[in-house]
Amino acid sequence: MIPGTMNQNANFKITVIGLGKAGVMFTDHLASFPEASWLNIIAIDTDATTLAQCNVRQKILADREWRGGQGCGGSATNGLHSFARFREAIARILQGTSLLIVTGGLGRGTGTGGARVFASVAKQHNIPSIFVMTSPFTLEGHSKRTVAQEGIDEILPATDALFCLPLDLLFSLLPAETPVAEAYRLADIEMARTILGMAELLRSNDFLSADFSDFKVALNKRKSVCSIGVGVAGTADGLNRSHIALERMTQSALLGGVNSFRDADAIFAIISGGGDLTIGEMKKTLEAASQFFNSKAAIVTGTSMSPAYEDRVQVTAVTIKYDKNESPLPESPPPPIPSLFEAPRKSRKKSNSKKEQAELPLQNISKGIFEFATPSIVNGEDLDIPTCQRRLINIDIGVEQR
């Protein structure tokens, strides 16, 4: 399948993966929407407790043998190792997928480490992928934000499109007295509805439709900050339901206000409706929305029709602001993530030049994991220290001949 023509495929299958606690919560809300019944939604975590509280039909506990259902303890390294062991299972999960959408939170263990492996597997199997992730609150500290940034650096080369939404946007519109639990709930719903809007746009054959290349061109593998707005209104809200939906979109918790449109380098505007959505209603809505947009921004608009939206309209907007200090990454395959149990492969290609193996740094004597153990002394020698270090043996590294 060729990206850019996928929405013309009658057997088009979108798989949505919710990774880690945040991703599981996003997909839990997504699965509750009747309009999302056509999506292949899977919640995956290394924490059994989080999955037990989730109502997604397909739930997978990853790396059960090593993590024992206890999670990754906030360590992205543990998350990477867990999903590297889970790599073959990921390939099976993604069989038959036309487009992969991965969602979760960056800055902790399962979401950050797992996202890198999913990106790598999707790339290996030529599955177009979109990552819709959140970055931590500033108040969560420098370490989490650093882990999130490292995760972005690793995901970007492998995925086709990365949307990263800072949770600090919740502070911009929600009243100070908003309960924390309610703020997170609103954010989860916004994320779920945005994923649904993107998915519907990409499978649509309607009057205004975007394709996957629009996402790739707009993001162009650059580091960027995104914001999202979602507004829903029905016939019961009045005759001007589309304008009401638009107004609610501008007040969304994760949009950061209408200034997000004026500062954006790229904007996606998506209108979802049922068979009663008219071309006049669509035109007026897009014209009203455009008054907020930066005239120099790259703007992608689209509509999606579904019987599940009968008597209702959803307006979804995604704004993208590039990191001005970053250039687009070149289109080169990322380094593969090997299995933890796979031995390095030797190249069969012979070189015409002599190669010398670098000298091993054996001068630093270390007992490794036995550093604090009771020493094993025999004939005055500590056997926990490697022999070559203990006896100061100079190893002949040799030279490879042609």
RODREN-389891 format. One record per atom (N, C-alpha, C): residue in three letters; x, y, z. Coordinates in steps of 0.2 Angstrom, whole numbers, plus 5000, padded with zeros to 4 digits. Example, Ala and Ser with C-alpha at 12.3 -4.5 7.8 and 13.67 -1.06 7.14 Angstrom:
BEGIN
ALA506649725039ALA506249785039ALA506649845039SER506449895035SER506849955036SER506450005039
This chain:
BEGIN
MET500449945000MET500050005000MET500450065000ILE500250114996ILE500650174995ILE500350235000PRO500750265004PRO500550315008PRO500250375003GLY499750405005GLY499450455001GLY498850434996THR498750364996THR498250334992THR497850294997MET497950295003MET497650245008MET496950255009ASN496650315008ASN495950325009ASN495550305004GLN495850274998GLN495450244993GLN495350174994ASN495650144999ASN495650075000ASN495050055004ALA494650005001ALA494049985004ALA494149945010ASN494749915011ASN494949875016ASN495349915021PHE495349975021PHE495750015025PHE495650005033LYS496249985036LYS496149965043LYS496650015047ILE496350055052ILE496750095056ILE496850055063THR497450045065THR497550025072THR497750075077VAL497450085082VAL497650135087VAL497950105093ILE498550115095ILE498850085101ILE498950135106GLY498650125112GLY498750165118GLY499250135122LEU499850175123LEU500450145127LEU500450175134GLY500550135139GLY500650155145GLY500050185148LYS500150215154LYS499550235158LYS499150285154ALA499450335152ALA499150395148ALA498850365142GLY499150325138GLY498950305132GLY498350255133VAL498350215138VAL497750175140VAL497150215142MET497250265145MET496650315147MET496350345141PHE496850365136PHE496550395130PHE496150355126THR496450285125THR496050235121THR495450215125ASP495450215131ASP494850205135ASP494250245133HIS494350315133HIS493850365131HIS493750355124LEU494250345119LEU494150335112LEU493650275111ALA493750215114ALA493350155113ALA492550175116SER492450225120SER491750235122SER491350275117PHE491750305112PHE491350345107PHE491050295102PRO490350295101PRO490050255095PRO490350265089GLU490650325087GLU490950345081GLU491550305080ALA491850275085ALA492550245084ALA492550175084SER491950145083SER491850075083SER492150035077TRP492350075072TRP492650045066TRP493450045067LEU493750075072LEU494450075073LEU494650005077ASN495249985076ASN495549935079ASN495949965085ILE495649965091ILE495949995097ILE496249945102ILE496849955103ILE497149905108ILE497549945113ALA497449925120ALA497749965125ALA498349915128ILE498949945128ILE499549905130ILE499949935136ASP500049895141ASP500449925146ASP500849865150THR501349885154THR501749835158THR501449835165ASP500949875166ASP500649885173ASP499949845172ALA499849795176ALA499149755176ALA498649795179THR498749835184THR498249875187THR497949925183THR498349965179THR498050005174THR497649975169LEU497849915166LEU497449885161LEU496749855164ALA496749835171ALA496149815174ALA495649865175GLN495849925175GLN495349985175GLN495150015169CYS495349985163CYS495250005157CYS494649955153ASN494249995150ASN493649955147ASN493749935139VAL494349955137VAL494549935130VAL494449855129ARG494149835123ARG494049765123ARG494749725122GLN495149755118GLN495849725117GLN496349755122LYS496549715127LYS497049735132LYS497649685132ILE498249715132ILE498849665132ILE499349695137LEU499449645141LEU500049655146LEU500649635143ALA501149685142ALA501749675139ALA502249655144ASP502749615142ASP503349595146ASP503149565152ARG502649515152ARG502349495159ARG502949455162GLU503349415159GLU503849375162GLU504349415166TRP504549475163TRP505149515167TRP504849565171ARG504349595169ARG504049655173ARG503549625178GLY503249575177GLY502749545182GLY502149585183GLY501949625178GLY501349665179GLY501449725183GLN502049745185GLN502149795190GLN502349865187GLY502349865180GLY502549925177GLY503349935176CYS503549995173CYS504250005172CYS504550055177GLY504150075182GLY504450115187GLY504650185184GLY504350205179GLY504550275176GLY505150275173SER505450215171SER506150215168SER505950205160ALA506250245156ALA506150235149ALA506550185147THR507150175150THR507650115148THR507250045149ASN506950045155ASN506549985156ASN505949975151GLY505650025149GLY505150025144GLY505450005137LEU506050025135LEU506350005129LEU506549935129HIS506749905135HIS506949835135HIS506349795135SER505849815139SER505249775139SER504949765132PHE504949815128PHE504649815121PHE505049785116ALA505749795117ALA506249755113ALA506049685114ARG505949655120ARG505749585120ARG505149565117PHE504649615117PHE504049615114PHE503949625107ARG504549635103ARG504549655096ARG504149605092GLU504249545092GLU503949495088GLU503149495089ALA502949505095ALA502249515096ALA501949575093ILE502349625093ILE502149695090ILE501949685083ALA502449645079ALA502349635072ALA501749595071ARG501549545075ARG500949505074ARG500349555075ILE500349595080ILE499849635082ILE499649685076LEU500149705072LEU500049755067LEU499949725060GLN499849655060GLN499749625054GLN499049655051GLY499049665044GLY498449695041GLY498349765042THR498749805046THR498649875048THR498849915042SER498349965040SER498550005034SER498850075037LEU498650095043LEU498950155046LEU498950135054LEU499550155057LEU499550145064LEU499550215067ILE499150225072ILE499150285077ILE499350255084VAL499850285086VAL500150275093VAL500050335097THR499750325103THR499650375108THR499850365115GLY500050405119GLY500250395126GLY500650465128GLY500950455134GLY501350515137GLY502050505137LEU502450555135LEU503150545135LEU503450575142GLY503950545144GLY504250575150GLY504350515155ARG503950465154ARG504050405159ARG504250345156GLY504050285158GLY504350225156GLY504050195150THR503450165151THR503150125146THR503050165139GLY502750225140GLY502550265134GLY503150285130THR503650305134THR504250335130THR504650275127GLY504850225131GLY505250175128GLY504850125123GLY504150115124GLY503850075120GLY503650115113ALA503650175113ALA503450215107ALA504050205102ARG504650205104ARG505250195100ARG505250135096VAL505050075100VAL505050015097VAL504450005092PHE503850035094PHE503350035089PHE503450065083ALA503850125083ALA504050165077ALA504450125073SER504950085076SER505450045073SER505149985069VAL504649955072VAL504349895069VAL503849925063ALA503549975064ALA503150005059ALA503550015053LYS504050045054LYS504550065049LYS504850005045GLN504949955049GLN505249895046GLN504749855042HIS504049865043HIS503549825040HIS503149875035ASN503449935034ASN503149985029ASN502450005031ILE502350015037ILE501650035039ILE501650105041PRO501350145038PRO501350225039PRO501150235046SER501450275050SER501250285057SER501250355059ILE500750375064ILE500650435067ILE500750425074PHE501150475077PHE501150465085PHE500850535088VAL500350525092VAL500050575095VAL500150575103MET500650615105MET500950605112MET500850665116THR500850665122THR500950725127THR501550725130SER501850785131SER502450795135SER502250825142PRO502650815147PRO502550825154PRO502350895156PHE502050915161PHE501950975164PHE502651005166THR502751065165THR503451095168THR503551085175LEU503051085179LEU503051075186LEU503351005188GLU503250955183GLU503450885184GLU504250875185GLY504650935183GLY505350935184GLY505750925178HIS506350945178HIS506850935172HIS506950865170SER506950815174SER507150755172SER506650725168LYS505950725169LYS505450705165LYS505450735158ARG505550805158ARG505550835152ARG506150815148THR506750805151THR507350775147THR507150715144VAL506850665148VAL506650595145VAL506150605139ALA505750655140ALA505250665135ALA505550685128GLN506050735129GLN506450765123GLN506850705120GLU507150665124GLU507550605121GLU507050565118GLY506450555120GLY506050505117GLY505850535110ILE505750605110ILE505550635103ILE506150625098ASP506750635101ASP507350625096ASP507350555093GLU507150505097GLU507150435095GLU506650415090ILE506050445091ILE505450435088ILE505450465081LEU505650525081LEU505550565075LEU505850535068PRO506450505069PRO506750475062PRO506350415060ALA506050385064ALA505650325062ALA504950335060THR504650385063THR503950385061THR503750435056ASP503150435053ASP503050475047ASP502750545050ALA502450545056ALA502150605058ALA502150605066LEU502350655069LEU502350655077LEU502050715079PHE501450715083PHE501150765086PHE501250765093CYS501650815096CYS501750815103CYS501450875106LEU501050865111LEU500650915114LEU500850925122PRO501050985123PRO501250995130PRO500651005135LEU500650965141LEU500150965145LEU500051035149ASP500551075148ASP500551145151ASP499951185148LEU499651165142LEU499151195139LEU498551195143LEU498451145148LEU497851145152LEU497851205157PHE498451235158PHE498451295163PHE498151355159SER498151355153SER498051415149SER497251435149LEU496851385149LEU496151405148LEU495651385154LEU495851325158LEU495451305163LEU495551345169PRO494951365172PRO494951405179PRO495451375184ALA495751415188ALA496151385193ALA495851345198GLU495251345199GLU494851305204GLU494651235201THR494851225195THR494651165191THR494951105195PRO494651055197PRO494950995201PRO495450965196VAL495950935199VAL496450905195VAL496250845191ALA495850805194ALA495550745191ALA495150765185GLU494750825185GLU494350845180GLU494750875174ALA495250905176ALA495750935171ALA496050875167TYR496250825170TYR496550765166TYR495950725162ARG495350725165ARG494850695161ARG494650735155LEU494650795155LEU494550835149LEU495150825144ALA495750825147ALA496250815142ALA496250745139ASP496050695142ASP495950625139ASP495450625134ILE494850665135ILE494350665130ILE494550705124GLU494950765125GLU495150795119GLU495650755115MET496150715118MET496550675115MET496250625111ALA495750595114ALA495350535111ALA494950565104ARG494650625105ARG494250645100ARG494750675094THR495350695096THR495750715090THR496050655086ILE496150605090ILE496350545086ILE495850515082LEU495250525084LEU494650505080LEU494550545074GLY494650615075GLY494550655069GLY495150645064MET495750635066MET496250615061MET496150555057ALA495950505061ALA495750435058ALA495250445053GLU494750475054GLU494150485050GLU494350525044LEU494750575045LEU494950615039LEU495350575034LEU495850535037LEU496250495032LEU495950435029ARG495350415031ARG494950355028ARG494450385023SER494350455023SER493750485020SER493850485013ASN493350485009ASN493250495002ASN492850555000ASP492750595005ASP492250645004ASP492450705000PHE492050755000PHE492150814996PHE492850844997LEU493050865004LEU493650885005LEU494050835009SER494550805006SER494850755010SER495650765010ALA495950745015ALA496750755015ALA496950685015ASP497650675013ASP497950605013ASP498550615017PHE498850555018PHE499450545022PHE499950595021SER500050605014SER500650655012SER500550725015ASP499950745016ASP499850805019ASP500150815026PHE500050755030PHE500350755037PHE501050755036LYS501350715032LYS502050715031LYS502350775029VAL502050815024VAL502350875022VAL502350925027ALA501750935031ALA501650985036ALA502150975042LEU502250915044LEU502750905049LEU503450895047ASN503550865042ASN504250855039ASN504750835044LYS504650795048LYS505050765053LYS505450825057ARG505150875058ARG505350925062ARG505150925070LYS505550945074LYS505350955081LYS504851005081SER504250995084SER503751045084SER503351045091VAL502951095092VAL502451095097VAL501751095094CYS501351055097CYS500651055094CYS500151075099SER499551095097SER498951105101SER498351075098ILE497851055101ILE497251025098ILE496651065101GLY496151065097GLY495451095099GLY494951045096VAL494451035100VAL493850995098VAL493251025101GLY492751025096GLY492151055098GLY491551015095VAL491050995099VAL490550955097VAL489850985098ALA489350985093ALA488751015094ALA488250975090GLY487650975093GLY487050935089GLY486450985088THR486050955084THR485450985082THR485051015088ALA485050985094ALA484751015100ALA485051075103ASP485751095100ASP486051155103ASP485751215099GLY485451205093GLY485151255089GLY485351255082LEU485051295078LEU485151295071LEU485851305069ASN486251345073ASN486951355071ASN487451305074ARG487251245074ARG487651195078ARG488451195076SER488551205069SER489251215067SER489651265070HIS489351325071HIS489651385074HIS489751375081ILE489251335084ILE489351315092ILE489851275093ALA489951225088ALA490451175088ALA491151205088LEU491151255083LEU491751295082LEU491951335088GLU491451365091GLU491651405097GLU491851365103ARG491551305103ARG491851255109ARG492551235107MET492651225101MET493351205099MET493851255101THR493751325100THR494151375102THR494251375110GLN493851345113GLN493851345121GLN494151285123SER494351235119SER494651175121SER495251175126ALA495251135131ALA495751135136ALA496451125133LEU496551095128LEU497251085125LEU497451125119LEU497051175118LEU497151225112LEU497651275114GLY497551305120GLY497951365122GLY497651425120GLY497051435118GLY496751495116GLY496851505108VAL496451555105VAL496451565098VAL497151585096ASN497551615100ASN498251635098ASN498651575095SER498451515097SER498851455094SER498751455087PHE498251475084PHE498151485077PHE498551535074ARG498651595077ARG498951645074ARG499751635074ASP499951595079ASP500651575079ASP500851515076ALA500451475073ALA500551415070ALA500851415063ASP501351365062ASP501651365055ASP501251315051ALA500851275054ALA500351225050ALA499751215054ILE499151205051ILE498551195054ILE498151145050PHE497851095054PHE497351045051PHE496651065054ALA496151075050ALA495551085052ALA495051035049ILE494750995053ILE494350935051ILE493650945054ILE493150935049ILE492450935051ILE492150865050SER491850845055SER491550775055SER490750785056GLY490350755051GLY489650755052GLY489350695049GLY488650695049GLY488250645047GLY487950665040GLY487550625037GLY487250635031GLY486850705030ASP486750735036ASP486350795036ASP486850855035LEU487450845035LEU487950895035LEU487950925027THR487750985027THR487751015020THR488351055018ILE488451065011ILE489051095009ILE489051165011GLY488451195012GLY488451265014GLY488651275022GLU488451225026GLU488651225033GLU489351215033MET489651175029MET490351155029MET490751225027LYS490551255022LYS490851315019LYS490851365025LYS490351385028LYS490251435033LYS490751425039THR490751355041THR491151335046THR491851355045LEU492151335039LEU492851335037LEU492951415037GLU492551455034GLU492651525033GLU492651555040ALA492251535044ALA492251565051ALA492951545055ALA493151485054ALA493751465057ALA494351495054SER494351515048SER494951545045SER495151615047GLN494651645050GLN494751715053GLN495251715059PHE495351655062PHE495851645067PHE496551625065PHE496551605058PHE497151565056PHE497751615054ASN498351595055ASN498951635052ASN498951625045SER498851685041SER498851675034SER499451645030LYS500051645034LYS500651615031LYS500651545033ALA500251515037ALA500251445039ALA500051395033ALA500351335033ALA500151285029ALA499451255032ILE498951265028ILE498251245030ILE497951185027VAL497851135030VAL497551075028VAL496851065030THR496351065026THR495651055028THR495350985026GLY494850965029GLY494550905027GLY493850895030THR493450855027THR492750835030THR492750755030SER492350735035SER492250665036SER491550645037MET491250605034MET490550585034MET490450515038SER490050515042SER489850445046SER489150445048PRO488750395048PRO488150385051PRO488150395058ALA488750385061ALA488750395069ALA488750465071TYR488850515066TYR488750585068TYR488050615066GLU487550575065GLU486950595063GLU486650645068ASP486450705066ASP486250765070ASP486750795074ARG487450775073ARG487950805076ARG488550835072VAL488950875074VAL489450905070VAL490050905075GLN490650885073GLN491250895077GLN491750935073VAL492050985076VAL492551025073VAL493251005077THR493750985073THR494350965076THR494951015073ALA495351035077ALA495851075074ALA496551055077VAL497051055074VAL497751045076VAL498251095074THR498551125078THR499051185076THR499751155077ILE500151175073ILE500851145073ILE501351215073LYS501751215078LYS502251265078LYS502951235078TYR503351255073TYR504051225072TYR504551245077ASP504951205079ASP505551235083ASP506051265078LYS506151325079LYS506451365074LYS507251345074ASN507451315079ASN508151295080ASN508351235076GLU507751195074GLU507851135071GLU507751135064SER508151095060SER507951085053SER507651015052PRO507251005047PRO506950935045PRO507450885045LEU507350825048LEU507750775048LEU507850735041PRO508350715039PRO508450685032PRO508050615032GLU507850595026GLU507450535026GLU507950475025SER508150455031SER508650395032SER508350355037PRO508450285036PRO508150235041PRO508550245047PRO508150245053PRO508450245060PRO508850185061PRO509250185066PRO509650125068PRO509150075071PRO509250015069PRO508749965071PRO508849945078ILE508249925082ILE508249915089ILE508349835089PRO508849805090PRO508949735090PRO508549695096SER508449635095SER508249595101SER508749595106LEU508549595112LEU509049595118LEU509449525118PHE509149475114PHE509449415114PHE509849395108GLU509849445103GLU510149435097GLU510849455096ALA511249405094ALA511949415094ALA512049465088PRO512549505088PRO512749555083PRO512949515076ARG512749535071ARG512849505065ARG513449525061LYS513849485059LYS514549495056LYS514349515048SER514649565046SER514549585039SER514949535034ARG514649515029ARG514949465024ARG515349505019LYS515349575019LYS515649615014LYS516449615016LYS516849605012LYS517549605013LYS517849675011SER518249695015SER518549765014SER519249755011ASN519449795006ASN520149795003ASN520649825008SER520449855013SER520949895017SER521049855024LYS521649865027LYS521749825033LYS521349865039LYS521149825043LYS520749855049LYS521049835055GLU521149885060GLU521449865066GLU520849875072GLN520849825076GLN520349825082GLN520649875087ALA520149925089ALA520449965094ALA520549935101GLU521049965104GLU521349935110GLU520749935116LEU520649885119LEU520149875124LEU520349915130PRO519949955134PRO520149995139PRO520149955146LEU520649915146LEU520749865152LEU521049895158GLN521349955157GLN521749985163GLN521349995169ASN520650005169ASN520350025175ASN520049955178ILE520349945184ILE520149885187ILE519449885190SER519049845189SER518349845191SER518049775193LYS517749765198LYS517449705200LYS516749695198GLY516449755195GLY515749745192GLY515249735198ILE514849695196ILE514249675201ILE514549645208PHE515149625208PHE515449595214PHE515849655218GLU515749715217GLU516049775220GLU515949765227PHE515349755230PHE515249765237PHE515149695240ALA515349635236ALA515249575239ALA515849555243THR515849495247THR516349475250THR516949445245PRO517549475246PRO518049455241PRO518249375241SER518349355235SER518549285235SER519349275234ILE519649275239ILE520449275240ILE520749205239VAL521149195234VAL521449125234VAL522249145232ASN522649115237ASN523349135236ASN523549205235GLY523149245239GLY523249315239GLY522949355233GLU522649325229GLU522349355223GLU521549355224ASP521249415222ASP520549425222ASP520249395215LEU519949345215LEU519649315209LEU519049345206ASP518849395210ASP518249435207ASP518449485202ILE519149495202ILE519449545197ILE519649505191PRO519449525185PRO519649485179PRO520349475179THR520549415176THR521249395176THR521749435173CYS521449465167CYS521949505163CYS522049575166GLN521549595171GLN521749655174GLN522149635181ARG521949585184ARG522349565190ARG523049555189ARG523249525183ARG523949505182ARG524249555177LEU523849605175LEU524149665171LEU524449635164ILE524049585161ILE524149555155ILE524049605149ASN524449615145ASN524349655139ASN524149605133ILE523549615131ILE523249575126ILE523449595119ASP523649545115ASP523849555108ASP523149555104ILE523049615102ILE522349625098ILE522449595091GLY523049595088GLY523049565081GLY522849615076VAL522949595070VAL522749635064VAL522449585059GLU521849615057GLU521549565052GLU521849575045GLN522049515042GLN522449525035GLN521849515030ARG522049535024ARG521649535018ARG521549455016
